[in-house]
């Protein structure tokens, strides 16, 4: 049985999205600019504003801390990216943001229509089942993003026309938290589709699903800041910086699991073929 198939469940999803729309849109825009829009467009506008706000605020705060407030503590002075590089990354991300935010908007539409295994309340299944389903969901996402990312490298037209835009930034003095969303729009969507696919495979809490999509912005900022966190088995920035210098390793997203399973893992603390300082 689909968790969201009953009319009661559908109404609960719509009620929740309306609540989020009122919070975000009501905070940033006067009511006359959004209240009469169709529900789908209200949701897209909310996701767009929320995505832009999260990307810019987190990015500027992140860069302020690691490049200015804690200057030379995390990154050598001559490896700090230029303002021009960061501005270019922001421009690429801003052009793609309207398209990025169509995916969570469409996923919410499908959920509200009752076509997924989403459930609206954790109490519907209990905390132990919620945690178990969440772990399965994250495993599906990890597997999907790994292979989407890997194929964007292996399939030459996909790399040439889509993913190469992101790989302009391949050294510490060009990589920054702002590079995390500096993709061709279709590239970014392809790498986020596993979140959507998982909705049809495993029961997942509605708000958790939406939150995880937007947490992608924070995570991608983290893995592009060139600071090696050394927290096993997390796919931190040290691993992802290697991906930007070799192109053939560390395709994973949150963890090292898929790279370990499929033979593409390269450890920045063990492999010494690449120079430690790549700026």
C-alpha positions in Angstrom: 0.0 0.0 0.0 1.2 3.5 -0.8 1.6 5.5 2.3 0.2 8.7 0.7 -2.6 7.1 -1.3 -5.6 8.0 1.0 -7.4 11.3 0.7 -6.7 12.0 4.3 -2.9 11.6 3.8 -3.0 13.7 0.7 -4.7 16.5 2.6 -2.1 16.4 5.3 0.7 16.8 2.8 -1.0 19.8 1.2 -1.6 21.3 4.6 2.1 21.0 5.4 3.3 22.5 2.2 0.9 25.4 2.6 2.3 25.9 6.1 5.9 26.1 4.7 4.8 28.3 1.9 3.2 30.8 4.3 6.3 30.9 6.5 8.9 31.4 3.7 6.9 33.5 1.3 5.3 35.5 4.1 8.7 36.4 5.5 10.3 37.5 2.2 7.4 38.8 0.1 4.2 40.8 0.5 1.0 38.6 0.3 -0.2 40.3 -2.9 2.9 38.9 -4.7 2.1 35.2 -4.0 -1.3 34.5 -2.4 -3.1 34.3 -5.7 -0.5 32.0 -7.4 -1.4 28.4 -8.0 -0.2 26.0 -5.3 2.5 24.5 -7.5 4.0 27.9 -8.2 3.8 29.0 -4.6 5.8 25.9 -3.7 8.3 26.5 -6.4 8.7 30.1 -5.3 9.2 29.1 -1.7 11.8 26.5 -2.7 13.6 29.0 -4.9 13.8 31.7 -2.3 14.7 29.2 0.4 17.4 27.7 -1.8 18.9 31.0 -2.7 18.9 32.2 0.9 20.5 29.0 2.2 23.2 29.0 -0.5 24.2 32.6 -0.2 24.0 32.9 3.6 25.8 29.6 4.3 28.4 30.3 1.6 29.2 33.8 2.8 29.4 32.8 6.5 31.5 29.7 5.6 33.9 31.8 3.5 34.1 34.5 6.2 35.1 32.0 8.8 37.7 30.0 6.9 39.2 32.8 4.7 39.1 35.8 7.0 38.2 35.2 10.6 40.3 32.0 10.9 42.6 32.9 8.0 45.7 30.6 7.7 44.2 28.2 10.4 42.4 25.9 7.9 43.8 26.9 4.5 47.2 28.3 3.5 47.1 32.0 2.6 48.2 31.4 -1.0 45.5 28.7 -1.5 42.5 31.0 -0.7 40.4 31.3 -3.8 40.1 34.7 -5.5 37.0 36.8 -5.2 36.7 36.5 -9.0 36.6 32.7 -8.8 33.9 32.8 -6.0 31.8 35.4 -7.9 31.9 33.2 -11.0 30.7 30.2 -8.9 27.9 32.3 -7.5 26.8 33.4 -11.0 26.8 29.8 -12.2 24.8 28.6 -9.2 22.3 31.5 -9.5 21.6 30.8 -13.1 20.9 27.1 -12.2 18.9 27.7 -9.0 15.4 28.2 -10.7 15.9 24.8 -12.3 17.4 23.1 -9.3 14.4 24.0 -7.2 12.0 22.5 -9.7 12.9 19.0 -8.5 11.8 19.4 -4.9 8.7 21.2 -6.1 7.8 18.4 -8.5 8.5 15.8 -5.8 6.2 17.6 -3.4 3.5 17.6 -6.2 3.9 13.9 -6.6 3.8 13.3 -2.9 0.6 15.4 -2.5 -1.0 13.4 -5.4 -0.5 10.2 -3.4 2.0 8.6 -5.8 4.8 7.8 -3.4 5.5 5.9 -0.1 5.9 9.1 1.9 4.2 9.5 5.2 3.3 12.8 6.9 3.9 12.0 10.6 6.6 10.0 12.4 3.9 8.8 14.8 2.4 6.9 11.8 5.1 4.3 12.0 7.1 5.0 15.2 10.6 6.2 15.8 12.5 2.8 15.3 10.8 2.2 11.9 11.4 5.9 11.0 15.2 5.5 11.7 15.4 2.2 9.8 13.6 3.5 6.7 15.7 6.7 6.8 18.9 4.6 6.7 17.6 2.6 3.7 16.6 5.9 2.0 20.1 7.4 2.6 21.7 4.2 1.3 19.6 4.4 -1.9 20.6 8.1 -2.3 24.2 7.3 -1.7 24.2 4.5 -4.3 22.3 6.7 -6.8 24.4 9.8 -6.5 27.6 7.7 -6.7 26.6 6.2 -10.0 25.1 9.4 -11.4 28.3 11.3 -10.6 30.5 8.5 -12.0 28.5 8.3 -15.3 28.8 12.0 -15.7 32.5 11.4 -15.9 32.5 8.2 -17.9 30.0 9.1 -20.6 31.9 11.6 -22.6 29.1 13.8 -23.9 27.7 14.2 -20.4 31.0 15.3 -19.1 31.7 17.6 -22.1 28.4 19.4 -22.1 27.3 19.2 -18.4 29.8 18.1 -15.8 32.9 19.9 -17.2 31.3 23.2 -16.1 31.8 22.2 -12.5 35.3 20.9 -13.1 36.6 24.3 -14.1 37.3 24.5 -10.3 40.0 22.0 -9.6 42.5 23.5 -7.2 42.4 25.0 -3.7 42.8 28.5 -5.1 39.6 28.0 -7.2 37.6 25.6 -5.0 35.3 27.3 -2.4 32.1 26.5 -0.6 30.3 28.4 -3.4 31.5 25.8 -5.9 29.2 23.3 -4.2 26.2 24.3 -6.4 28.1 25.6 -9.4 26.8 23.1 -11.9 25.0 23.0 -15.2 21.3 22.9 -14.1 20.7 19.4 -15.7 23.9 18.1 -14.0 22.7 19.2 -10.6 19.2 17.7 -11.2 20.7 14.4 -12.4 22.7 14.1 -9.2 19.7 14.9 -7.0 17.2 12.5 -8.7 18.1 9.6 -6.4 16.2 11.6 -3.7 13.1 11.5 -5.9 13.5 7.9 -7.0 13.8 6.7 -3.3 10.3 8.1 -2.6 8.9 5.2 -4.6 11.1 2.5 -2.9 11.1 3.1 0.8 8.7 4.9 3.2 10.1 8.3 4.1 8.9 11.1 6.3 7.8 14.0 4.2 9.5 16.8 6.0 12.7 14.8 6.4 12.7 14.2 2.6 12.4 18.0 1.9 15.0 18.8 4.6 17.5 16.4 3.1 17.2 17.9 -0.3 18.0 21.3 1.0 20.8 20.0 3.3 22.5 19.1 0.0 23.4 22.8 -0.3 25.2 22.7 3.0 26.9 19.4 2.4 28.2 20.3 -1.1 29.6 23.6 0.4 31.4 21.4 3.0 33.1 19.1 0.6 34.3 21.9 -1.6 36.1 23.9 1.2 39.3 21.9 0.9 39.5 21.3 4.6 40.1 17.6 5.4 37.9 16.8 8.4 39.4 13.2 8.8 36.1 11.8 10.2 35.8 8.2 9.0 33.7 7.1 7.0 32.6 10.6 6.0 33.3 11.7 2.4 34.9 15.0 3.6 36.5 17.7 1.6 40.0 16.0 1.6 38.5 13.2 -0.4 36.5 15.4 -2.7 39.5 17.6 -3.4 41.3 14.5 -4.7 38.3 13.9 -7.0 38.8 17.4 -8.4 42.5 16.7 -9.1 42.4 13.1 -10.5 38.8 13.0 -11.9 38.7 9.2 -11.4 38.3 8.8 -7.6 36.0 9.6 -4.7 32.7 9.9 -6.6 30.7 9.3 -3.4 28.5 11.8 -1.6 28.1 11.5 2.2 30.3 8.4 2.8 33.2 6.4 1.5 31.1 3.3 1.2 30.4 3.2 -2.5 33.9 4.2 -3.5 35.2 1.4 -1.3 32.8 -1.1 -2.7 33.4 -0.2 -6.4 37.2 0.4 -6.2 37.4 4.1 -6.7 38.4 5.2 -3.2 41.6 7.2 -2.7 42.6 8.3 0.8 44.3 11.7 1.1 46.2 10.6 4.1 47.6 7.4 2.5 48.1 8.1 -1.2 51.1 10.3 -1.8 51.3 10.4 -5.6 49.5 13.8 -5.7 51.1 16.7 -4.0 49.6 17.6 -0.6 49.3 21.2 -1.7 47.5 21.5 -5.0 46.8 25.2 -5.2 
